[in-house]
Amino acid sequence: MPMPAFAHDHSPDMNARTLMVDSQKISYGDVGMWCSLATLTGQPCTVMPIGMSSTGLPIGMQIIGPFLEDFTTIGFAQCLEREFGGFRPPPS
């Protein structure tokens, strides 16, 4: 996603759900493309937390690797986890 974690919109109509990105309302469907970059090309990816926003919510990053290099993305995530501390649950 192009932003930190966000409050979920639980509107019954999925097409009516929106979220704020750079002070603009956008449709939930418009942010789904970010997770498909690796999937559509058949590349392995690992998603990991990289920090916390000013409101205490997690910020994640997607690590995309070369074809059939699954262990490369996982290994890189492990290196980053040592440097940045890995997952911490957000405040309740």
HUMO-V779915 format. One record per residue. N is the residue number from 1. PSI is psi in whole degrees, 0 to 359 (* if undefined). NEAR is the number of other ideal C-beta (glycine too) atoms within 8 Angstrom. Layout:
# HUMO-V779915
n:N psi:PSI near:NEAR
n:N psi:PSI near:NEAR
This chain:
# HUMO-V779915
n:1 psi:149 near:7
n:2 psi:25 near:5
n:3 psi:166 near:7
n:4 psi:176 near:9
n:5 psi:150 near:8
n:6 psi:160 near:9
n:7 psi:132 near:4
n:8 psi:141 near:4
n:9 psi:116 near:8
n:10 psi:27 near:4
n:11 psi:140 near:7
n:12 psi:327 near:3
n:13 psi:108 near:6
n:14 psi:325 near:6
n:15 psi:344 near:6
n:16 psi:352 near:6
n:17 psi:136 near:10
n:18 psi:166 near:9
n:19 psi:164 near:12
n:20 psi:128 near:10
n:21 psi:121 near:8
n:22 psi:47 near:4
n:23 psi:19 near:3
n:24 psi:139 near:6
n:25 psi:130 near:5
n:26 psi:159 near:9
n:27 psi:146 near:8
n:28 psi:319 near:10
n:29 psi:334 near:6
n:30 psi:343 near:7
n:31 psi:349 near:12
n:32 psi:338 near:8
n:33 psi:333 near:7
n:34 psi:322 near:9
n:35 psi:347 near:9
n:36 psi:354 near:8
n:37 psi:314 near:11
n:38 psi:322 near:11
n:39 psi:314 near:8
n:40 psi:334 near:6
n:41 psi:359 near:6
n:42 psi:21 near:5
n:43 psi:147 near:9
n:44 psi:150 near:12
n:45 psi:154 near:12
n:46 psi:133 near:11
n:47 psi:134 near:7
n:48 psi:155 near:12
n:49 psi:144 near:10
n:50 psi:350 near:8
n:51 psi:190 near:7
n:52 psi:145 near:9
n:53 psi:174 near:10
n:54 psi:341 near:3
n:55 psi:6 near:5
n:56 psi:11 near:7
n:57 psi:151 near:10
n:58 psi:147 near:12
n:59 psi:129 near:11
n:60 psi:166 near:10
n:61 psi:152 near:7
n:62 psi:126 near:11
n:63 psi:117 near:12
n:64 psi:133 near:9
n:65 psi:176 near:12
n:66 psi:159 near:6
n:67 psi:132 near:6
n:68 psi:19 near:5
n:69 psi:47 near:9
n:70 psi:316 near:8
n:71 psi:338 near:6
n:72 psi:315 near:10
n:73 psi:322 near:14
n:74 psi:317 near:9
n:75 psi:319 near:8
n:76 psi:320 near:11
n:77 psi:321 near:11
n:78 psi:320 near:8
n:79 psi:315 near:8
n:80 psi:324 near:11
n:81 psi:321 near:10
n:82 psi:324 near:6
n:83 psi:323 near:6
n:84 psi:354 near:9
n:85 psi:351 near:5
n:86 psi:198 near:7
n:87 psi:136 near:6
n:88 psi:127 near:8
n:89 psi:143 near:4
n:90 psi:162 near:9
n:91 psi:147 near:4
n:92 psi:* near:2
